[in-house]
Amino acid sequence: MEFRSFMDIALAEARVAGARSEVPVGAVVVRDGDVLAKAGNRTRELSDPTAHAEMLAIRAACAALGSERLVGCDLYVTLEPCAMCAAAIAGARVSRLYYAASDPKSGGVAHGARVFTHPQAHHVPEVYDGIGAREAEDMLRAFFAARR
């Protein structure tokens, strides 16, 4: 089976989030080449610190499947998930995680808590980083530069 990235959809969700004055992060959940859910950050809009793009996409995909598990699903996200999102990814049993930009400050996969390396992690997805990293990094830099 030939690999097809869905990061372009996640990047589009990030752009929309940025236009709403949210931190520009987008996520998409895919199974067997079909998009189950997509979302961008909505923490400010919803006054909800858990309304990260990954959390919203995971919730919507679980609702679409009628299951708390996303076995066989891929999650594409434009920024390395934080510890909260990484724990949700493990809990949902996402099969593969693809993320664009690394997050040395708040990441929870390759940085910080490194959630998937802990013995308490119920599940460890395959992890692939760097897909679309430059575009995601540029978007984040521009967003934060405009606010300084």
N, C-alpha and C positions, 0 to 999 in steps of 0.2 A: 504494500500500500504506500503510495507516494505521500510525503508530508506536505500539508498545506497549513500555513500559519494564518491565524485569525487575529493577529496583533493589530492589523489595520482597523478592525472594528473596535478593539479596545482603545486605540489611539483616537478614533473618532469620538468615542464616549468621553475620553479625557478632555478633548477640545470643547465639547458641549459643557462639561462640568466647569471648566475654566471660564467659559462665557457666562456662567451663573455665579461667578466669583467664588467657586469652590476650588480647592486644590485640585489641579487637573490630573486626576487619576481615573482610568477607566478599566473595566473588566468585562470579560465575556466567558460564558460557560458553553462548551461544545461537546456533543456526543455523536460519534459516527458521522462527522462532517455537518451536523445540523446544529445551528445556534439555538440553545435552550433559553438563554437569558443574557442580557447585557445591562450594564449600569455604569454610572459615573458617581463620584463622590457626591453626597447630599448632607453632610454633617451640619452645615450652617442652615440650609433650607429646612431641614427636619428638626433642628435643635437636638441632634442625636449623635453623640460621639461614636456610636457603633455603626453609623451609616456610611461606612467606607464602601468603595465600589465593589470590592470582593465580597463583602458581607451581603450587600444588596443583590448581587448577581447569584450568589450561592442560595440565598433565600428564595429568589424567584425561580431558579432552576429546580430546587427541591419541590416547590409548589407545583411547577409544571409536570414533574414526574410523579408527584404524590408520594414522595419518599424523603426521608432524612438523609439518605445516602446518594452520593453522586459517583458510584462505581462505574468505571469506564468513561468518565467525563474528563475533559481537559479544561483547565482554567488559564486564560490569558489575562495578564494584568500589566499595566504600564509601569508600575513601580514595585520593587521588592515588598512583599507583604510584611506588615508589622506583626508583632507577636500575637495580637488578638486575632488577626486574620489568618495567620499561619495555623493557629490552634483550630480555627473553624474549618480550614482546609483539611486538616488531619481528621477532625471529627466527622466531616462530610465524606471522607474517604475518596477525595478527588484523586484520580489516577495520575494525572500529569499536570504540573504547574510550569507555565512559561511566563517569565517576567522580563520586562525591558530594562529599566534602569535599576541599578543597585541603590540601596539606601543606607549608607554607613551610619547615619544619625538615628534612624528609627526602624530600620529593617529587623525582621525577626527570622529570616531564613539563613542568609549567609553572614549576617551581622547581628550584633546584639544578642538576643535570647537564643538564637539558633534553635528554634522550637523542634525541628525535625531530628535533631541530634540527641534529644533527651530520651531516656528510657521510658518516660511517661507518655511520649507521643504514641497515640493509638494506631497511627498509620503514617507512613512516610511516602509521599508521592515521588514520582520521578520529577526532578527539577532541572529546568533548562533556563539559562539567563542570557541576556544580551540581545534578544530579538527586538529590533526597533529601539534599541537603547538611545541612540543619538537623538532621534526625534523626541522621545519621551524626556530626556535630559534637557534638551533645548526648551521644550514647552514649560517644564518646571522652573528652569532658570529665569525665563522671561516672566512667568507669573510672579515669582517672588521678587524679582528686580523691580517690577511695576509697583510693588507694595512697600518698597523701602524708601 
